[in-house]
């Protein structure tokens, strides 16, 4: 079986450029494996808590962006500890932050409501 996924470093670069082209900002917080690394994308904007998304394998073999963690405004350190812990658990993981209103659209998903 072949893996038709885009190499991680290209996907990361594309997401950063897409955010910047819409007036936002993107930054790599942690580099993972150059080609086959996995991604965690932190979406944030001024008016909403940060959200961390990871692409999770599905039963049908596809990989879907899944909301892994939402920042609690009353305990923001819990969110950063979670992101750091995930990076320590998976040395192949890229951690990317996108600061843009409704940054989820760059992942092809709808932002959470409420």
C-alpha positions in Angstrom: 0.0 0.0 0.0 1.4 3.4 -0.9 1.0 6.5 1.2 -0.3 9.4 -1.0 0.0 12.0 1.8 1.7 15.3 1.1 5.1 15.4 2.9 4.7 17.0 6.3 7.1 19.9 5.7 5.3 20.9 2.5 1.9 20.8 4.2 3.2 22.9 7.1 4.6 25.5 4.6 1.4 25.6 2.7 -0.7 26.2 5.8 1.6 29.0 6.9 1.5 30.7 3.4 -2.3 30.3 3.3 -2.7 31.9 6.7 -0.4 34.8 5.7 -2.2 35.3 2.4 -5.4 36.0 4.4 -3.7 38.5 6.7 -3.0 36.0 9.5 0.2 34.5 10.9 1.6 31.0 11.0 4.5 29.7 13.0 6.2 26.3 13.6 6.4 25.7 17.3 8.0 22.3 17.0 9.5 20.5 14.0 8.7 16.8 13.5 9.8 14.3 11.0 10.5 16.0 7.6 8.5 13.8 5.3 6.2 11.4 7.2 5.6 13.5 10.4 2.2 14.0 11.9 0.7 17.5 12.4 -1.0 19.2 15.3 -2.4 22.6 14.3 -3.3 25.1 16.9 -5.9 27.6 15.7 -6.2 30.8 17.6 -7.5 34.3 17.2 -8.1 37.3 19.5 -11.7 36.5 20.3 -11.7 32.7 20.9 -9.8 30.2 23.0 -7.0 28.3 21.2 -8.0 24.9 19.7 -5.6 22.1 18.9 -6.5 19.7 16.0 -4.8 16.5 15.1 -5.4 14.3 12.1 -6.7 10.9 13.4 -6.9 7.6 11.6 -10.5 6.5 10.9 -11.9 3.0 10.6 -12.1 3.3 6.8 -8.3 4.1 6.6 -8.8 7.9 6.0 -7.4 10.5 8.3 -9.7 13.2 9.6 -8.9 16.4 11.5 -10.2 16.0 15.0 -10.5 18.6 17.8 -8.1 17.3 20.5 -8.0 20.1 23.0 -9.6 23.5 23.7 -7.9 26.1 25.8 -9.7 26.9 29.1 -9.5 30.7 29.6 -9.3 30.1 33.3 -6.4 27.7 33.1 -4.4 28.6 29.9 -1.3 26.7 31.1 -3.2 23.4 30.8 -3.4 23.9 27.1 0.3 24.6 26.6 1.2 21.7 28.8 -1.0 19.4 26.7 0.7 20.6 23.5 4.2 20.1 25.0 3.3 16.7 26.3 2.0 15.6 22.9 5.3 16.7 21.4 7.3 14.8 24.0 5.1 11.6 23.3 5.6 11.8 19.5 9.0 13.1 18.2 7.6 13.0 14.7 4.9 15.5 15.5 5.0 19.0 14.0 3.2 21.6 16.1 2.0 24.5 14.0 0.2 27.6 15.2 -2.2 29.5 12.9 -3.4 32.9 14.2 -6.3 33.8 11.9 -10.0 34.3 12.4 -11.7 30.9 11.7 -8.3 29.2 10.8 -10.1 25.9 10.8 -11.2 26.6 7.2 -7.6 26.1 6.1 -7.9 22.6 7.4 -11.2 22.1 5.5 -13.3 22.0 8.7 -15.9 24.2 10.4 -14.8 26.0 13.6 -16.6 24.9 16.8 -19.6 26.9 17.7 -20.5 28.4 21.1 
